[in-house]
Amino acid sequence: MHFIQSALGFISQVDHLAIPFGQMLLFIIINSLCLLLGRYKLGLLISYCFVLFWGYISNRPYFIDTFGQTSWGLVVYALAGIAMVVIFIFGFFQSDKE
């Protein structure tokens, strides 16, 4: 019960992460098209890029406040994100084994 209350508290607070409605709508439309066309790898890459953008660029002031005015957390987050994008792009060009 405590977990549910803390999760609802996190969701209901206004000062936490925010995602603009227009970007969320664009994300849903692009991912729906990828699923309808059977482009699963592209949909996964687009999903990851949106999450990286929302987490790092759109909500950067929140993360700066969370990490206590240190930028090392943001650097690690950015480097891990860039490494994951490179891995996804490399995997995107690999052929499917059937």
N, C-alpha and C positions, 0 to 999 in steps of 0.2 A: 504494500500500500504506500509505503514511503517513496518507492521508486516512481510510482505513478504521479504522486503529488509533486515530486521534484521535476519530473518531465513536463508536467503541465505548467509548472512555474516557469521553466525555461522557455517554453513555447509562448506563453502569454506575456512575457516581459517585452517591452518595446525597444529597449536599448541593446538588444542582442542582434544577431545577424539579420540582415534585411536583403531581400531579393526583389528587384522591381518587377511589377506585374507584366510589363511589356516583354522583358527579357525571358520571364518564365513562359509566357505564351509562345514566343519564338522558339524556345527550347523544346516545348511540347510538339509544335508543328514540325520542326526539323526531325526530331526523333521519330515521330509517327510516320513521316515520309520514308525515313531510313528503314523502319520495320516493315512497312508496306512493300517496299521495293526489294527487301531481302538483303540490304546492305548492313549487316549486323556489326561488322568491324568499324565501319564508318560511323554508325550510330554510337558505338561505345567510345570512339575517339572524340566525337562531338560532345557527348555527355561529360567526359573527363575535362575537356577544355572549358565547358561552361562552369563546372564545379571549381576548377582552378581559378577562373576569372572571378566568380562570385566570392570565393574564399579569400583570394589574395588581393585583387584590385578593388572590388566594390566595398569590401569590409575591412580595408587596411587600417583605418583609424581604430576600429574596435580591437584588432589584434595588437596594435601598438600599445593600447591601454592595457590589454590583458598580459602582455609580456613585460610590463613594467618599464616602458620606454627603452627597452633594449631591442636592437634590430637583429640579433643573432637568430632568434626564432623565425623571423620572417625570411632571413637568408636561407636557412635550412629548408623551410617550407617551399621557397621558390626553386632551390636547386633540386629538391626531391620531385617537385612538379615538372620541371624541365626534363629531368631524367626519365620520368614516367612517360612524358609525351614522346621522347625519342624512342623509347621501347615500344610504345604503341604504334608509332609510325613505321618502325622496323617490322613489327608483326603484321601491320596492315599490308605490306608488300609481299609477305610470304604467301605461298600458295596453300590452299586448303588440302589436307590429305584425305582423299576419299578412296 
